[in-house]
Amino acid sequence: GLNGVGVYAVTLSADGRYQKAQLLGSAPHAKFATALDKVLPTWRWELGEGSPAGCRMPTVQLMTIQFLP
């Protein structure tokens, strides 16, 4: 029954596969970030339409995840 927010910088490889995520901030409890660290690698990721075609560099996506009870 708790609300929370986590902000991450997620690095995706050139083919859109998850590489890593860096927590930029969370509130009000660190438990939210601990839970996300476990599930982010299991999510299915896609590069956005704004990503350059044929790009060989990893991309970093900033995302805010809001938890609602």
C-alpha positions in Angstrom: 0.0 0.0 0.0 2.9 2.4 -0.5 3.5 4.9 -3.3 6.9 5.6 -4.6 9.0 6.8 -7.6 12.3 5.6 -9.0 14.3 7.4 -11.7 16.8 5.4 -13.8 19.2 5.8 -16.6 18.8 2.5 -18.5 21.6 1.6 -21.0 20.5 -0.5 -24.0 22.8 -2.1 -26.6 22.6 -1.2 -30.3 20.2 -4.1 -30.8 17.9 -2.9 -27.9 19.0 -5.4 -25.3 19.3 -4.4 -21.7 22.8 -3.8 -20.5 22.6 -2.0 -17.1 20.6 0.5 -15.2 21.8 3.3 -12.8 19.5 4.6 -10.1 19.4 8.4 -10.2 17.0 8.8 -7.4 14.1 7.3 -5.5 11.5 8.4 -3.0 10.3 7.9 -0.4 11.9 4.5 0.4 15.0 2.6 -1.0 12.9 -0.6 -1.1 11.4 0.6 -4.4 14.9 0.8 -6.0 15.9 -2.6 -4.6 12.8 -4.2 -6.2 13.4 -2.6 -9.5 17.0 -3.6 -9.7 15.8 -7.2 -9.8 13.1 -6.8 -12.4 14.6 -4.3 -14.9 16.8 -6.9 -16.6 13.8 -9.2 -17.2 11.7 -6.5 -19.0 11.4 -6.6 -22.8 13.0 -3.4 -24.3 12.7 -1.7 -27.6 14.7 1.2 -29.0 12.5 4.3 -29.6 11.7 5.6 -33.1 14.1 8.5 -32.5 17.1 6.1 -32.3 19.4 6.3 -35.3 19.0 3.4 -37.7 22.1 1.2 -37.8 23.5 2.8 -34.7 26.4 0.8 -33.2 26.5 2.7 -30.0 24.6 1.8 -26.8 21.8 4.3 -26.0 20.8 5.6 -22.6 17.1 6.1 -21.8 16.0 8.1 -18.8 12.8 6.7 -17.2 10.7 7.5 -14.3 8.8 4.6 -12.8 5.9 5.5 -10.5 4.6 2.9 -8.0 0.9 3.0 -7.1 -0.8 0.8 -4.6 
